[in-house]
Every structure is written in structure tokens, then in C-alpha cells.
């Protein structure tokens, strides 16, 4: 049992290790699937904003020299910003202004419904200005109006690349002037606008004909709103690694209170000219949601099964040994029965023989094949004796009394009655029910003959003693008579 139990424990440990490996693989696959789904959602959300940029670009390109704040406001009212472009702070127009034209541009802007319009820079520079002229809704974005985005590297670089390629471009992580409480967690997404409406085919033409950009300010937390991010299940980190030497993290919702990460997944994606690195980690809560069997459960179950199997095996071995002992004992008993000089015969409750040993064959001249299945009374018991003994057997069984040793007679080999002594035992089944009786029969014919001879001798001896005693008494009487006569003659002689 000890060997099987230890073996079971080793197998259970191996199984628990395999389950742990399988679980980890399942967790990794599940996290990979979830992460790729989340990344696709983020990409689709960011991609969605280009449609808003294209709509505004059409309005601006159509108006060109007749563009006004009122026209931008009317266009804005045709769009449902929250439902169409969730996460976007608004949509606006950035105008490309040569340094020499800055004063005239400001004068015209003040006459276009913004009397206090002025150009502001984040860093002084002498290059061309890229000025935010319009933004709607203006209420939450007022601080951005008049900002020269060319005064900051990330904004200027993205705008210039967008102009040269004619494609949508994202800035690197920046801090919006209208959301200073969220440093390096924001972006501008821009689409270039060219004179004559279309996109020129050459870089030179795009640089010459581009006069501005439709754009939208984005804050990453607002972009991710309503996506299936599940912060209780996943930790997410997003880095801009477009320039490895300037890697910038702009989103991280890891929460150490939720436990250590049990699995991590990392992938890189190109997003409108930027390279973003996505890192996802799974919390223990995510693992629990997968409803996997733990290695502890497998080991515990294996331990229990090992114990049960060991116990069953021990019972099996013990039972097998007991059966072997039982059969060995039965063989010994059978050997004793077969080698016994006494006839040993068993009969069922109906008097039918079901065992008949060799001594019985010799004593009664009937083989076991001939005897088994037949009535014992028909084989060797005289009818009058059977009637009496059968009644005795039944009374002893009913009264549950032990059978007395009896002396009786049976029909021997030559058909003559032989004297026997019979020892009787009850045969019971496993339910302790009486199913028959077993008789041990010993031939006592010689013993009986000897006893009769002894009795006869004793009888003759007693008769002879009586005769001798009578003779002695007669002689004694004669002697007494002789003594008397002698005495009388002697007296007479004297006198």
C-alpha cells in the first residue's frame, strides 16, 4: 500500500505540474486573444476620427478664402461629437501662416468673431507658423485657439509629415494646453488640406499647395472610454516607441493592489505614422474567470485517488491472500477428509448427498459418483433406523441443540449391518442458514464384537466362580462333619 500511495503521489505531482503548464498556456492564449481584441478596438477608435477630419476638410477646402468661424460652427452642429467620435475633444482647423503674413492673419482673425485673438508659442522659433484658428466645441478648447503648434517639436513634426505625405498623422505624446493636468497623455490627429481640394501627386506640390490641417485633440483616457478594457482583469500599458531613444509611456493603468500579473503579452502596431507598443498583463481575477482546474485541486484529487486506490489495492491483496489462505485451508481439510479412516458424508436438508469421501467408498462399497445426489437413506440406512434418526436430527436443528454422539447401524459392503458411531455437525451458508448436516461415521463392529466377547467371558467367569464357591462350601461342610466325628470318637475313647 505504501509503494502504491507514494507512486500515486508522484503521479499526482506530475499531473499537477502538467496542469499548471497547460493552465499557463491557456491563460497566455486567452490574454493574447483579449489583448489583440483590445488593440483592434483602440485602432478602430483612433481610425474613426479620420472620418471627422475628412468631413471638416471638405468644408474648409470648399470655402478656402471664404472660411469663417460661423461656417465652422454650422458644420459642427451637423455632427454629434459624442456618438460619432467618442473620445475626441473636438474638431478644428490649423492654418499654415508664413512669418511675414502673421500680422495680417491676426488682424483678420480678430475680425472673424474673436476680438482677442493672438498667436501664442510654446517655444520661440523663427519658422513658419501652424496656428489653431478654429476649434469646436470652443468652450472646453478655448485655451488652444491661437496656439502655434509649430512651436513644439512633436506637433510640428507630425504636421509636416502629414503635409508631405497627404495622409493622416498622429503626434507623439503631448500635453494639451487645454488639459495640462494630464502630461504626455494626449495627441493631435491631423489631415492636410490643399488648395484646389485634391491631394497633389508630388511632395513638392503638396508642400506648396498645403494651407492647413483639419485636426482633433485626443486624450488617451477619453479615447479608451467604453472600450472593453476590464481594468479588474487586465493591466494595460501603451508606449510610443517611434524613436526608441525617446520612448514615451502615455498610458498605464496597472494597480498593484489587484495582485501580481500572472501572464503578460506585448505587441507593436503602426498607428497613423507612430509606432505604439502595447503591453497587457492579466490579474488573478482574470485567471479565476477562466474557471480552470488549479494544480492544487489536481494534486489534492490525485492524493485522494492515490489513497483510495492504495486502500482498494490493499483490500484486494488482503482479500486475495485470504482467498489463498481459505483455499489452502480447504485443500488441507479436503486432504484430511480424503485421508481420514472415518467415513465423512454431507447431505442437504432434503437428505441428498453432496460429499462422500474415500473412506465412505471403502466402508460402504459405493463410489462418490454413485452416492452424490442420491438420498442417504436409500443408500446405507435401514428404514426403521432412518425414521428414528431423522426425527432426532430435526429436533436438534429446531431446538438449536448440539447433536449427541450416537451409535447406530449402517448397511455395509456385503449388505450386512455394521455397527457405527456417528458424530454430526450442522452445515451453514454465509448467511448462517442451515443447509445440511455432515456425518463422521466410524466402523465400531470389531469394538462391538470385542465388547460382546468380554461380556460373554465375564458372564462365564461369574458362573464358574459361583460353581467353585458352591464346591468350596460343600467341602467345608464335609470337613466340619469329619471334624465333629473325630472329636466325638476321641471323647468316647478317653472316657
C-alpha positions in Angstrom: 0.0 0.0 0.0 2.9 2.4 0.9 4.5 1.9 -2.6 1.3 2.4 -4.5 0.4 5.5 -2.4 3.8 7.1 -2.9 3.6 6.2 -6.6 0.2 7.9 -6.7 1.6 11.0 -5.1 4.4 11.2 -7.6 1.9 10.8 -10.5 -0.4 13.4 -8.8 2.5 15.8 -8.5 3.5 15.2 -12.2 -0.2 15.8 -13.2 -0.4 19.0 -11.2 2.8 20.3 -12.9 1.4 19.4 -16.3 -1.9 21.1 -15.4 -0.1 24.2 -14.2 1.8 24.3 -17.6 -1.4 23.7 -19.5 -3.2 26.4 -17.5 -0.4 28.9 -18.1 -0.6 28.2 -21.8 -4.4 28.6 -21.7 -4.0 31.9 -19.8 -1.4 33.1 -22.3 -3.7 32.3 -25.2 -6.7 33.9 -23.6 -4.7 37.0 -22.7 -3.3 37.1 -26.3 -6.8 36.9 -27.7 -8.2 39.6 -25.4 -5.2 41.8 -25.9 -5.4 41.6 -29.7 -9.1 42.4 -29.5 -8.5 45.4 -27.3 -5.7 46.7 -29.6 -8.0 46.3 -32.6 -10.7 48.3 -30.7 -8.2 51.1 -29.9 -7.0 51.2 -33.5 -10.6 51.3 -34.8 -11.4 54.1 -32.4 -8.4 56.2 -33.5 -9.1 55.4 -37.1 -12.7 56.6 -36.6 -11.5 60.1 -36.1 -10.2 60.4 -39.7 -13.8 60.4 -40.9 -14.4 63.5 -38.9 -11.2 65.1 -40.2 -12.2 64.3 -43.8 -15.7 65.9 -43.3 -14.2 69.1 -41.9 -11.5 69.1 -44.6 -14.3 69.1 -47.3 -15.9 72.1 -45.7 -12.6 74.0 -45.4 -11.4 73.1 -48.8 -14.7 74.2 -50.4 -14.7 77.6 -48.6 -11.0 78.3 -48.7 -10.8 82.1 -48.8 -14.4 82.4 -47.6 -13.8 80.3 -44.5 -15.2 81.8 -41.3 -15.8 80.9 -37.6 -19.6 80.9 -38.3 -19.1 78.4 -41.1 -17.1 76.1 -38.8 -19.8 76.4 -36.1 -22.5 75.5 -38.6 -20.6 72.4 -39.7 -20.0 71.4 -36.0 -23.7 71.5 -35.4 -24.3 68.9 -38.1 -22.2 66.4 -36.2 -23.0 64.5 -33.0 -19.5 64.5 -31.5 -20.1 62.2 -28.6 -21.9 59.4 -30.5 -19.9 59.7 -33.8 -16.5 60.3 -32.4 -16.3 59.2 -28.7 -13.1 60.3 -27.1 -12.4 63.3 -29.4 -12.2 66.7 -27.6 -13.5 68.4 -30.8 -12.5 69.2 -34.4 -10.7 72.2 -35.6 -8.6 73.9 -38.3 -4.9 74.7 -38.2 -3.8 77.3 -40.7 -0.4 77.4 -42.2 0.9 81.1 -41.9 4.2 82.4 -43.2 6.1 84.5 -40.7 5.6 87.6 -43.0 1.8 87.2 -43.0 1.4 86.7 -39.2 0.3 90.3 -38.5 -2.3 90.3 -41.3 -3.6 86.9 -40.2 -4.1 88.0 -36.6 -6.0 91.2 -37.8 -8.3 89.1 -39.9 -8.9 86.6 -37.1 -9.9 89.3 -34.7 -12.5 90.5 -37.2 -13.8 86.9 -37.5 -15.6 86.8 -34.2 -12.6 86.6 -31.9 -11.6 90.2 -30.9 -8.9 89.0 -28.5 -7.2 86.6 -31.0 -3.5 86.3 -30.6 -0.7 83.9 -31.5 0.9 82.0 -28.7 4.0 79.8 -28.8 5.2 77.1 -26.5 8.8 77.8 -27.6 10.1 80.7 -29.6 11.1 79.9 -33.2 11.6 81.7 -36.4 9.9 79.2 -38.8 6.5 79.1 -40.4 3.5 79.2 -38.1 0.9 76.5 -37.8 -1.8 78.3 -35.9 -5.0 76.8 -34.5 -7.6 79.2 -36.0 -10.8 77.3 -35.2 -11.9 74.5 -32.8 -15.4 73.3 -31.9 -16.8 73.0 -29.3 -14.8 76.0 -28.4 -15.9 76.1 -24.7 -13.6 73.3 -23.5 -10.9 74.0 -26.0 -10.6 77.9 -25.7 -7.1 77.7 -24.5 -6.0 76.1 -27.7 -7.2 78.9 -30.0 -4.2 80.9 -31.4 -1.6 78.3 -30.4 1.2 77.9 -32.9 1.8 74.1 -32.9 5.0 74.6 -34.9 6.5 75.9 -31.7 6.7 72.4 -30.2 8.6 69.6 -31.9 6.1 66.7 -31.7 3.3 68.8 -33.1 5.4 70.4 -35.8 6.9 67.1 -37.0 3.6 65.3 -37.3 2.0 68.3 -39.2 4.9 68.5 -41.6 4.9 64.7 -42.2 1.2 64.8 -42.8 1.6 67.7 -45.2 4.3 65.9 -47.2 2.5 62.5 -47.4 -1.1 63.7 -47.7 -2.1 61.2 -45.0 -3.5 61.3 -41.5 -0.8 61.6 -38.9 -0.6 61.4 -35.1 1.7 63.5 -33.0 3.9 61.8 -30.3 2.5 62.0 -26.8 2.0 65.7 -25.8 0.3 67.7 -23.1 -2.7 69.6 -24.4 -2.8 73.3 -23.4 -6.5 72.7 -22.6 -5.7 69.6 -20.4 -2.5 70.4 -18.5 -3.4 68.0 -15.7 -2.7 65.1 -18.0 1.0 65.4 -19.0 2.1 63.4 -22.1 -1.2 61.6 -22.3 -2.6 63.4 -25.3 -2.2 63.6 -29.1 -3.2 65.6 -32.1 -4.5 63.8 -35.1 -4.2 65.8 -38.4 -5.2 65.6 -42.0 -3.6 68.0 -44.5 -5.8 70.4 -46.7 -4.6 71.6 -50.1 -5.7 74.3 -52.4 -7.9 73.1 -55.2 -9.3 70.5 -52.8 -7.5 67.4 -54.1 -4.3 65.8 -52.8 -1.3 66.7 -55.1 0.6 63.8 -56.5 4.2 65.0 -55.7 5.8 66.0 -52.4 6.8 69.4 -53.9 3.2 70.2 -54.9 1.9 69.1 -51.5 4.3 71.3 -49.7 3.5 74.3 -52.0 -0.3 73.9 -52.1 -1.0 72.8 -48.5 -2.5 75.6 -46.5 -3.6 73.9 -43.3 -4.9 70.8 -41.5 -8.2 69.6 -40.1 -7.4 68.2 -36.6 -8.7 66.8 -33.4 -7.2 66.9 -29.9 -7.3 63.5 -28.2 -6.7 62.4 -24.6 -5.9 58.7 -24.4 -8.2 58.0 -21.4 -11.1 59.5 -23.2 -10.2 57.6 -26.4 -10.3 54.4 -24.4 -13.6 55.2 -22.7 -16.3 52.5 -23.2 -13.8 50.0 -24.7 -13.8 46.5 -23.1 -10.6 47.2 -21.2 -11.7 45.5 -18.0 -9.3 47.1 -15.5 -10.3 44.5 -12.9 -8.9 41.8 -15.2 -6.2 43.4 -17.2 -3.3 45.9 -16.7 -2.5 47.9 -19.8 0.5 50.0 -20.7 1.0 51.8 -24.0 4.3 53.4 -25.1 5.2 55.4 -28.1 8.4 53.8 -29.4 8.6 55.6 -32.8 12.0 56.7 -31.8 13.5 54.2 -29.4 15.8 56.8 -27.8 12.7 58.8 -27.0 10.3 56.0 -25.8 7.4 57.6 -24.0 4.7 56.0 -21.9 1.4 57.6 -22.3 -1.0 55.1 -20.7 -0.6 52.9 -17.6 -3.5 51.6 -15.5 -1.6 49.0 -13.5 -2.9 48.5 -10.0 -0.6 46.6 -7.6 -3.5 46.1 -5.2 -5.1 43.7 -7.6 -2.2 41.2 -7.3 0.8 40.2 -9.3 0.4 39.7 -13.0 0.1 36.0 -13.9 0.7 36.5 -17.7 1.9 39.2 -20.0 1.5 40.0 -23.6 3.3 42.5 -25.8 2.9 43.6 -29.4 3.7 46.6 -31.5 1.4 48.3 -34.0 1.8 51.2 -36.5 -0.9 53.8 -35.8 -1.0 56.7 -38.3 2.7 57.2 -38.6 3.6 56.3 -35.0 4.8 53.0 -33.5 2.9 52.1 -30.4 3.9 49.3 -28.1 1.1 47.6 -26.2 1.8 45.7 -23.0 -1.0 43.7 -21.3 -0.9 41.8 -18.1 -3.6 39.5 -16.5 -4.6 39.8 -12.9 -5.6 36.7 -10.8 -9.2 37.8 -11.3 -8.9 37.1 -15.0 -7.5 33.6 -14.3 -10.4 32.9 -11.9 -12.9 34.0 -14.7 -11.5 31.2 -16.9 -12.7 28.6 -14.4 -9.7 26.3 -14.8 -8.8 23.4 -12.6 -5.9 24.5 -10.4 -2.8 22.5 -9.8 -3.7 22.4 -6.1 -7.1 20.8 -6.9 -5.4 18.2 -9.2 -2.8 17.3 -6.6 -5.5 17.1 -3.8 -7.7 15.0 -6.1 -4.7 12.8 -7.0 -3.8 12.4 -3.4 -7.3 11.3 -2.5 -7.4 8.9 -5.5 -4.0 7.6 -4.6 -5.2 6.9 -1.1 -8.4 5.2 -2.4 -6.6 3.2 -5.0 -4.0 2.2 -2.4 -6.7 1.2 0.0 -8.6 -0.8 -2.7 -5.3 -2.4 -3.7 -4.6 -3.3 -0.1 -8.0 -4.7 0.3 -7.6 -6.6 -3.0 -4.3 -8.1 -1.9 -5.6 -8.9 1.5 -8.7 -10.5 0.1 -6.5 -12.4 -2.4 -4.3 -13.6 0.4 -7.4 -14.5 2.5 -8.8 -16.4 -0.5 -5.4 -18.1 -1.0 -5.4 -19.0 2.7 -9.0 -20.1 2.5 -8.3 -22.4 -0.5 -5.2 -23.7 1.2 -7.2 -24.5 4.3 -9.9 -26.0 2.2 -7.2 -28.1 0.5 -5.9 -29.2 3.8 -9.3 -30.0 5.0 -10.0 -31.9 1.8 -6.8 -33.8 2.3 -7.7 -34.6 5.9 -11.2 -35.7 4.8 -9.8 -37.8 2.0 -7.1 -39.4 4.2 -9.4 -40.0 7.1 -10.2 -43.6 8.1 -13.7 -42.5 9.1 -16.4 -42.1 6.5 -17.3 -38.4 6.1 -20.6 -37.8 4.4 -22.5 -34.5 3.9 -26.2 -34.2 3.0 -28.5 -31.3 2.3 -31.7 -30.6 4.3 -33.5 -32.9 1.9 -31.2 -35.8 2.7 -29.4 -35.7 -0.7 -25.7 -36.5 -0.5 -23.3 -33.7 -1.7 -20.0 -35.0 -0.4 -18.6 -38.6 0.0 -15.0 -39.3 0.9 -12.8 -42.3 0.1 -13.3 -43.9 3.5 -17.1 -43.9 2.8 -16.4 -45.6 -0.5 -14.4 -48.3 1.2 -16.8 -48.7 4.2 -20.0 -48.9 2.1 -18.7 -50.1 -1.3 -20.4 -47.2 -3.1 -18.4 -44.7 -5.1 -18.7 -40.9 -4.7 -20.2 -40.7 -8.2 -22.9 -43.2 -7.4 -23.6 -41.6 -4.0 -23.7 -37.9 -4.7 -27.2 -36.6 -5.5 -28.9 -39.6 -4.1 -30.8 -40.0 -0.8 -28.5 -41.2 2.1 -31.4 -43.1 3.5 -31.7 -45.1 0.2 -28.0 -45.9 0.2 -26.9 -47.1 3.6 -29.6 -46.5 6.3 -32.2 -49.2 7.2 -35.7 -47.6 7.1 -36.6 -48.1 10.7 -33.3 -46.5 11.8 -33.7 -43.6 9.4 -37.2 -42.8 10.7 -35.8 -42.5 14.2 -32.6 -40.7 13.4 -34.3 -38.2 11.0 -36.7 -37.2 13.8 -33.7 -36.7 16.1 -31.9 -34.6 13.6 -34.9 -32.3 13.0 -35.5 -31.8 16.7 -31.8 -30.9 17.3 -31.9 -28.4 14.4 -35.2 -26.8 15.6 -34.1 -26.6 19.2 -30.6 -25.5 18.1 -29.1 -28.1 20.3 -25.8 -29.9 19.6 -26.0 -33.3 18.2 -25.1 -36.1 20.6 -22.6 -38.8 19.6 -24.8 -41.7 18.6 -24.2 -45.4 17.9 -26.3 -46.9 15.2 -26.1 -49.3 12.3 -25.5 -48.9 8.6 -25.6 -51.2 5.6 -22.0 -52.3 4.8 -20.3 -53.6 1.7 -21.8 -57.1 1.8 -25.3 -55.8 2.6 -24.8 -56.8 6.3 -25.5 -54.3 9.0 -22.4 -52.9 10.6 -22.1 -51.1 13.9 -21.0 -47.5 13.7 -20.6 -44.4 15.9 -21.8 -41.2 14.3 -20.6 -37.6 15.0 -22.9 -35.0 13.5 -22.2 -31.3 12.6 -24.6 -28.7 11.1 -23.5 -27.2 7.7 -24.4 -23.5 7.3 -24.0 -21.0 4.4 -22.5 -17.5 4.6 -25.8 -16.1 6.0 -25.6 -18.6 8.8 -28.6 -20.6 7.5 -28.7 -24.4 7.9 -28.2 -26.0 4.6 -27.4 -29.6 5.7 -25.5 -31.8 8.0 -22.2 -33.6 8.0 -21.7 -37.0 9.5 -18.4 -38.6 10.5 -19.0 -42.4 10.7 -16.7 -44.8 12.4 -17.0 -48.6 12.0 -17.1 -50.0 15.5 -18.1 -53.6 14.6 -14.9 -55.0 15.9 -15.2 -52.9 19.1 -18.7 -54.1 19.5 -17.7 -57.8 18.9 -14.9 -57.4 21.4 -17.2 -55.9 23.9 -19.7 -58.8 23.4 -16.9 -61.3 23.9 -15.8 -59.6 27.0 -19.3 -59.6 28.3 -19.6 -63.3 27.5 -16.3 -64.0 29.2 -17.3 -62.0 32.2 -20.6 -64.0 32.3 -18.8 -67.4 32.2 -16.3 -66.2 34.8 -19.1 -65.3 37.2 -20.8 -68.7 36.6 -17.5 -70.5 37.3 -16.9 -68.5 40.4 -20.4 -69.4 41.6 -19.7 -73.1 40.9 -16.4 -73.0 42.7 -17.9 -71.2 45.6 -20.6 -73.9 45.9 -18.0 -76.7 45.7 -15.9 -75.0 48.4 -18.9 -74.7 50.6 -19.7 -78.4 50.1 -16.1 -79.4 51.0 -16.2 -77.1 54.0 -19.4 -78.8 55.2 -17.8 -82.2 54.9 -14.8 -81.2 56.7 -16.8 -79.8 59.5 -18.7 -83.2 59.7 -15.4 -85.1 59.8 -14.0 -82.8 62.5 -17.1 -83.4 64.5 -16.9 -87.3 64.2 -13.3 -87.3 65.1 -13.9 -85.2 68.1 -16.7 -87.4 69.2 -14.6 -90.6 68.9 -11.8 -89.1 70.7 -14.1 -88.2 73.6 -15.6 -91.6 73.8 -12.1 -93.2 73.8 -11.0 -91.2 76.8 -14.0 -91.9 78.8 
